[in-house]
Amino acid sequence: MLNVDAVAALVHSELGLRDVAVRGIADSGWFLDREPYDHDTRATASPRVHAADGVRVGLRVWRGRVPPACAFTERRRPWMCYFGFKLV
């Protein structure tokens, strides 16, 4: 989901293969920006981490790039572009 636009641009513009259809499929988890589930807070001493917090750190650590249209829409929170529902 994150790379299909860049791959299409590479195939169409840089390689000049304008007749090639570029498609992608989301074959991994669909992560939602939800509070962590904890059915019993007494069951564990480890803190629950919100998904967006992990992805926010990951964007920096992974030196990730997100699609420009999403980055423009999510200027203040570019890490949100790692969530499929934001890209769609």
MDAnalysis code that builds the backbone (N, CA, C; Angstrom):
import MDAnalysis as mda
import numpy as np

u = mda.Universe.empty(264, n_residues=88, atom_resindex=np.repeat(np.arange(88), 3), trajectory=True)
u.add_TopologyAttr("name", ["N", "CA", "C"] * 88)
u.add_TopologyAttr("resid", np.arange(1, 89))
u.add_TopologyAttr("resname", ["MET", "LEU", "ASN", "VAL", "ASP", "ALA", "VAL", "ALA", "ALA", "LEU", "VAL", "HIS", "SER", "GLU", "LEU", "GLY", "LEU", "ARG", "ASP", "VAL", "ALA", "VAL", "ARG", "GLY", "ILE", "ALA", "ASP", "SER", "GLY", "TRP", "PHE", "LEU", "ASP", "ARG", "GLU", "PRO", "TYR", "ASP", "HIS", "ASP", "THR", "ARG", "ALA", "THR", "ALA", "SER", "PRO", "ARG", "VAL", "HIS", "ALA", "ALA", "ASP", "GLY", "VAL", "ARG", "VAL", "GLY", "LEU", "ARG", "VAL", "TRP", "ARG", "GLY", "ARG", "VAL", "PRO", "PRO", "ALA", "CYS", "ALA", "PHE", "THR", "GLU", "ARG", "ARG", "ARG", "PRO", "TRP", "MET", "CYS", "TYR", "PHE", "GLY", "PHE", "LYS", "LEU", "VAL"])
u.atoms.positions = np.array([
    [0.812, -1.186, 0.000],
    [0.000, 0.000, 0.000],
    [0.855, 1.250, 0.000],
    [1.983, 1.172, 0.674],
    [2.848, 2.349, 0.762],
    [3.648, 2.585, -0.504],
    [3.939, 1.540, -1.249],
    [4.883, 1.662, -2.355],
    [4.289, 1.576, -3.749],
    [3.020, 1.233, -3.863],
    [2.473, 0.982, -5.197],
    [2.508, 2.234, -6.080],
    [2.268, 3.399, -5.531],
    [2.324, 4.618, -6.345],
    [3.748, 4.892, -6.827],
    [4.721, 4.672, -5.962],
    [6.118, 4.889, -6.353],
    [6.553, 3.879, -7.410],
    [6.123, 2.644, -7.277],
    [6.464, 1.626, -8.272],
    [5.796, 1.960, -9.607],
    [4.559, 2.399, -9.573],
    [3.864, 2.782, -10.810],
    [4.586, 3.939, -11.490],
    [5.030, 4.920, -10.711],
    [5.767, 6.051, -11.286],
    [7.077, 5.574, -11.909],
    [7.759, 4.647, -11.247],
    [9.001, 4.103, -11.776],
    [8.754, 3.385, -13.104],
    [7.760, 2.526, -13.137],
    [7.457, 1.756, -14.344],
    [6.995, 2.662, -15.480],
    [6.105, 3.583, -15.184],
    [5.521, 4.428, -16.226],
    [6.445, 5.547, -16.682],
    [7.033, 6.259, -15.741],
    [7.833, 7.436, -16.099],
    [9.294, 7.107, -16.369],
    [9.938, 6.467, -15.397],
    [11.379, 6.238, -15.528],
    [11.711, 5.132, -16.524],
    [10.886, 4.101, -16.584],
    [11.140, 3.011, -17.528],
    [10.379, 3.201, -18.836],
    [9.442, 4.147, -18.847],
    [8.697, 4.444, -20.065],
    [7.701, 3.381, -20.480],
    [7.307, 2.538, -19.579],
    [6.365, 1.451, -19.887],
    [4.950, 1.886, -19.530],
    [4.426, 2.805, -20.293],
    [3.133, 3.416, -19.977],
    [1.948, 2.469, -20.151],
    [2.121, 1.397, -20.912],
    [1.027, 0.454, -21.139],
    [0.950, -0.643, -20.074],
    [1.878, -0.639, -19.144],
    [1.897, -1.650, -18.089],
    [0.976, -1.196, -16.950],
    [0.055, -2.063, -16.565],
    [-0.834, -1.772, -15.442],
    [-0.138, -2.206, -14.149],
    [-0.022, -1.311, -13.222],
    [0.600, -1.611, -11.929],
    [-0.507, -1.702, -10.888],
    [-0.562, -2.823, -10.197],
    [-1.570, -3.059, -9.166],
    [-0.872, -3.547, -7.909],
    [-1.524, -3.395, -6.797],
    [-0.968, -3.866, -5.534],
    [-2.043, -4.571, -4.728],
    [-1.603, -5.375, -3.803],
    [-2.530, -6.065, -2.916],
    [-1.993, -5.946, -1.490],
    [-2.873, -5.634, -0.579],
    [-2.495, -5.564, 0.833],
    [-2.506, -6.985, 1.382],
    [-1.319, -7.550, 1.566],
    [-1.239, -8.949, 2.005],
    [-0.739, -9.089, 3.437],
    [-0.748, -8.002, 4.167],
    [-0.342, -8.072, 5.571],
    [-1.432, -7.439, 6.423],
    [-1.170, -7.343, 7.688],
    [-2.176, -6.865, 8.630],
    [-2.718, -5.484, 8.331],
    [-3.953, -5.295, 8.665],
    [-4.619, -3.995, 8.543],
    [-4.683, -3.455, 9.962],
    [-3.814, -2.528, 10.268],
    [-3.715, -2.007, 11.623],
    [-4.625, -0.806, 11.791],
    [-5.300, -0.752, 12.898],
    [-6.194, 0.358, 13.191],
    [-5.613, 1.207, 14.315],
    [-5.914, 2.453, 14.259],
    [-5.481, 3.390, 15.285],
    [-6.485, 3.327, 16.439],
    [-6.339, 2.306, 17.241],
    [-7.250, 2.069, 18.366],
    [-6.467, 1.950, 19.661],
    [-7.155, 2.162, 20.743],
    [-6.543, 1.945, 22.053],
    [-6.180, 0.464, 22.178],
    [-5.068, 0.150, 22.841],
    [-4.695, -1.254, 23.009],
    [-5.746, -2.022, 23.814],
    [-6.014, -3.236, 23.399],
    [-6.969, -4.080, 24.118],
    [-6.302, -4.659, 25.352],
    [-6.977, -4.570, 26.440],
    [-6.481, -5.154, 27.681],
    [-7.690, -5.665, 28.454],
    [-7.938, -6.959, 28.377],
    [-9.128, -7.509, 29.005],
    [-9.021, -7.528, 30.520],
    [-7.797, -7.548, 31.047],
    [-7.612, -7.562, 32.496],
    [-6.305, -6.855, 32.809],
    [-6.369, -5.652, 33.298],
    [-5.154, -4.876, 33.559],
    [-4.299, -5.488, 34.658],
    [-4.864, -6.370, 35.462],
    [-4.076, -7.012, 36.525],
    [-3.256, -8.180, 36.009],
    [-3.545, -8.638, 34.793],
    [-2.907, -9.848, 34.260],
    [-1.457, -9.612, 33.864],
    [-1.071, -8.399, 33.656],
    [0.287, -8.134, 33.200],
    [0.795, -6.836, 33.800],
    [2.068, -6.789, 34.007],
    [2.670, -5.562, 34.536],
    [3.203, -4.686, 33.412],
    [3.252, -5.213, 32.189],
    [3.797, -4.433, 31.078],
    [2.777, -3.418, 30.585],
    [3.233, -2.219, 30.268],
    [2.297, -1.197, 29.784],
    [1.827, -1.495, 28.365],
    [0.638, -1.083, 28.054],
    [0.093, -1.245, 26.709],
    [0.528, -0.047, 25.877],
    [0.959, -0.315, 24.666],
    [1.432, 0.747, 23.781],
    [0.392, 0.977, 22.692],
    [0.036, 2.215, 22.509],
    [-0.909, 2.585, 21.461],
    [-0.232, 2.359, 20.115],
    [-0.963, 1.807, 19.137],
    [-0.387, 1.483, 17.831],
    [0.248, 2.696, 17.161],
    [-0.397, 3.847, 17.238],
    [0.136, 5.051, 16.591],
    [1.470, 5.459, 17.205],
    [1.653, 5.228, 18.502],
    [2.931, 5.576, 19.140],
    [4.062, 4.723, 18.592],
    [3.811, 3.429, 18.431],
    [4.824, 2.541, 17.873],
    [5.161, 2.885, 16.440],
    [4.151, 3.198, 15.646],
    [4.362, 3.533, 14.244],
    [5.078, 4.878, 14.116],
    [4.747, 5.825, 14.987],
    [5.404, 7.144, 14.965],
    [6.902, 6.987, 15.169],
    [7.284, 6.188, 16.143],
    [8.704, 5.927, 16.384],
    [9.287, 5.155, 15.209],
    [8.543, 4.174, 14.715],
    [9.013, 3.362, 13.597],
    [9.309, 4.174, 12.354],
    [8.481, 5.166, 12.047],
    [8.708, 5.993, 10.867],
    [10.089, 6.636, 10.925],
    [10.464, 7.096, 12.098],
    [11.779, 7.714, 12.265],
    [12.886, 6.661, 12.221],
    [12.717, 5.581, 12.941],
    [13.739, 4.540, 13.024],
    [13.947, 3.863, 11.671],
    [12.858, 3.582, 10.966],
    [12.930, 2.894, 9.675],
    [13.310, 3.842, 8.543],
    [13.325, 5.147, 8.863],
    [13.538, 6.180, 7.834],
    [12.530, 5.971, 6.700],
    [11.314, 5.745, 7.134],
    [10.252, 5.420, 6.205],
    [9.819, 6.582, 5.334],
    [9.286, 6.215, 4.204],
    [8.683, 7.183, 3.292],
    [7.237, 6.795, 3.111],
    [6.398, 7.772, 3.059],
    [4.973, 7.523, 2.863],
    [4.542, 8.197, 1.563],
    [3.439, 7.751, 0.977],
    [2.971, 8.351, -0.273],
    [2.773, 9.862, -0.110],
    [3.219, 10.644, -1.104],
    [3.136, 12.106, -0.999],
    [1.732, 12.636, -0.723],
    [0.714, 12.056, -1.349],
    [-0.648, 12.555, -1.121],
    [-1.059, 12.393, 0.334],
    [-0.714, 11.257, 0.929],
    [-1.040, 11.035, 2.338],
    [-0.188, 11.939, 3.224],
    [1.088, 12.067, 2.892],
    [1.970, 12.950, 3.674],
    [1.448, 14.384, 3.663],
    [0.893, 14.806, 2.534],
    [0.327, 16.149, 2.447],
    [-0.907, 16.272, 3.338],
    [-1.760, 15.263, 3.275],
    [-2.983, 15.275, 4.087],
    [-2.661, 15.187, 5.573],
    [-1.663, 14.384, 5.909],
    [-1.285, 14.160, 7.310],
    [0.023, 14.882, 7.634],
    [0.112, 16.153, 7.274],
    [1.354, 16.917, 7.467],
    [1.855, 16.885, 8.910],
    [0.962, 16.964, 9.847],
    [1.368, 16.992, 11.261],
    [1.589, 15.600, 11.840],
    [1.039, 14.586, 11.171],
    [1.148, 13.211, 11.676],
    [1.449, 12.246, 10.528],
    [2.593, 12.370, 9.870],
    [2.868, 11.510, 8.702],
    [2.892, 10.031, 9.033],
    [3.167, 9.669, 10.262],
    [3.180, 8.255, 10.642],
    [1.795, 7.627, 10.474],
    [0.744, 8.413, 10.469],
    [-0.595, 7.876, 10.288],
    [-0.765, 7.248, 8.902],
    [0.120, 7.606, 7.968],
    [0.041, 7.041, 6.616],
    [0.423, 5.569, 6.584],
    [0.946, 5.037, 7.667],
    [1.214, 3.602, 7.742],
    [-0.060, 2.808, 8.040],
    [-1.117, 3.488, 8.416],
    [-2.383, 2.817, 8.671],
    [-3.181, 2.764, 7.368],
    [-3.580, 1.553, 6.982],
    [-4.273, 1.349, 5.727],
    [-5.512, 2.192, 5.546],
    [-6.266, 2.402, 6.616],
    [-7.484, 3.170, 6.463],
    [-7.208, 4.627, 6.118],
    [-6.039, 5.119, 6.419],
    [-5.658, 6.481, 6.016],
    [-5.288, 6.524, 4.545],
    [-4.632, 5.485, 4.052],
    [-4.248, 5.438, 2.651],
    [-5.443, 5.250, 1.732],
    [-6.378, 4.444, 2.175],
    [-7.557, 4.167, 1.357],
    [-8.471, 5.366, 1.367],
])
